[in-house]
Amino acid sequence: MTEKWALLKTVYTGLEVDTIRTTLEVEGIPVLVRGYQVGMWGSAFQGSISEGADVLVPESALERARELIPEDIDGEGEEA
C-alpha cells in the first residue's frame, strides 16, 4: 500500500515553492508540488503564481515538515 500525501501549504510564488522544496528535500522529506506551472520563462521564473501551488508531503512526514516550514511565515521570511 502506498502512503498518502498531505497538504503542507499553498504558496503563491515560484521562489516559495523552490525554497520549501529544497529545505524539505535536504532533510530527506519527499515533496510533491501540484499546480505550479513554469510558464513561458521556464523554471528560472520566480514570480507570482496567481492560482497558487499546493506543496504536499507524505503523511508520515507532515509533522516534521511543519516544524521546518512554519505556516505563519511569509515569502520573505518574516512572520505575517
C-alpha atoms as one frame of an Amber mdcrd trajectory, in Angstrom:
protein
   0.000   0.000   0.000   1.307   3.449  -0.871   1.408   6.298   1.579  -0.988
   9.196   1.179   0.225  12.740   0.525  -0.850  15.569   2.842  -1.091  19.294
   2.133   1.641  21.218   3.912   0.984  24.671   2.490  -0.339  26.573  -0.517
   2.102  29.194  -1.786   1.849  31.921  -4.392   5.385  32.468  -5.702   7.856
  30.287  -7.528  10.542  31.316  -5.053   8.488  29.978  -2.143   7.930  26.687
  -3.976  11.638  26.253  -4.650  12.693  27.326  -1.146  10.265  24.962   0.588
  11.062  22.069  -1.748  14.814  22.473  -1.245  14.519  22.844   2.541  12.446
  19.679   2.850  14.451  17.603   0.382  17.702  18.454   2.207  16.036  16.982
   5.311  15.099  13.836   3.384  11.394  14.668   3.046   9.922  13.961  -0.404
   7.896  16.820  -1.895   5.121  16.899  -4.470   4.043  20.262  -5.889   0.644
  20.497  -7.523  -0.463  23.466  -9.646   2.931  25.084 -10.251   3.248  25.851
 -13.954   6.657  27.019 -15.104   5.178  29.025 -17.968   6.987  30.737 -20.810
  10.046  31.755 -18.770  10.897  28.225 -17.660  11.931  27.094 -14.193  14.055
  30.221 -13.610  10.889  32.329 -13.198  10.386  33.110  -9.516   7.380  35.436
  -9.690   3.758  35.185  -8.645   1.599  32.105  -9.181  -1.908  33.515  -9.345
  -3.693  30.201  -8.795  -1.227  29.058  -6.132   0.705  25.837  -5.786  -0.008
  23.124  -3.227   3.061  21.703  -1.500   2.414  18.136  -0.374   4.488  15.728
   1.712   3.924  12.130   2.826   1.522  11.967   5.785   4.230  10.379   7.936
   6.490  13.422   7.369   3.854  16.144   7.817   4.655  16.986  11.444   8.402
  17.288  10.750   7.740  19.368   7.627   5.559  21.758   9.643   8.422  22.225
  12.087  10.748  23.124   9.223   8.243  25.313   7.330   6.054  27.229   9.807
   2.619  28.197   8.471   2.899  31.795   9.705   5.999  32.693   7.690   5.502
  34.697   4.510   7.650  34.566   1.374  10.232  36.982   2.766  10.993  35.046
   5.910   9.113  37.382   8.226   6.184  36.467  10.417   2.919  37.516   8.821
